[in-house]
């Protein structure tokens, strides 16, 4: 069979792109080397933090804002098509500074976001603790971002592949050896002992993107950055909002559990959870919310973020006709998934690249 599109990678990005292409009537095959969503997608904290992650106004920040706003409709769509609640919740977010922390970055973030009309509130330490009494007395000040939201990545990685399959996409476990390019056009992929032909190829392979032969990227265009995470459980935990500090974050799930992380480690494809990583995460968590000292350590894990060499994701058409990328989203893959999927599907279907994707063109890395 010749497919209309082959998608390499079955995480949230690849599954969402397959969903949109299938809904448009394409015959889509998704190739995933493991279980769909088993890598960075399910390891994420699920923070839909467009404002907290933004360093300045620009194309990436605007894409993050648009994607955050798209999540409500996506969550409702997935619930209707699969019956799975993906945990979409308007919880708000606090960025706090403890005594001795530099307050300058908080003031700068508040200033530029207010200038462009976004909602952010400055709070003194006692005001922060009135909102979240579990936080430490050492909290000196904070910024409140009421529109930040969260999602449950483990529910999301179940819902998206199921929705894509119900829309007609086929999922298959396979390791892609290379993308086949003939006369400047992608015509399919090579597996172990087999060739799959397709009209278009979309690479959404996360931290492994640069390892896919035939896509024309330098080996360092996308690199893995390990992030370790912990899940804690404490009966009676009152924390309601996501809390960021300069050293990590807390993500309350509303059921007495909280996710806390995360490390930023350049260790290649090593996915081990380490004693040092756990210690640093717990040190920050307890300094931020001392009541967590009595929490049970329920689970630990790590994931590999796809870090782009120049800080911008690689989204859109490559130099080879019919070959598209959706990778390098680094810390914001979950956040950026809805808009990335929509824009990539639009590009594949129309053959024309939306203007919103031009700053993220993979062609900037072309040999």
Secondary structure, 3 states (H helix, E strand, C coil): CCEEEEEECCCHHHHHHHHHHHHCCCCEEEEECCCCCCCHHHHCCCEECHHHHCCCCCHHHHHHHHHHHHHHHHHHHHHHHHCCCCCCEECCEEEEEECCCCCHHHHHHHHHHHHCCCCCEEEEHHHHHHHCCCCCCCEEEEEEECCCEECCHHHHHHHHHHHHHHCCCEEEECCCCEEEEECCEEEEEEECCEEEEEEEEEECCHHHHHHCECCCCCCCCEEEEEEEEEEEECCCCCCCCEEEECCEEEEECCCCEEEEECCCECCCCCCCCCHHHHHHHHHHHHHHCHHHHHCEEEEEEEEEEEEECCCCCEEEECCCECEEEEECCHHHHHHHHHHHHHHHHHHHHHCCCCHHHHHHCHHHHCC
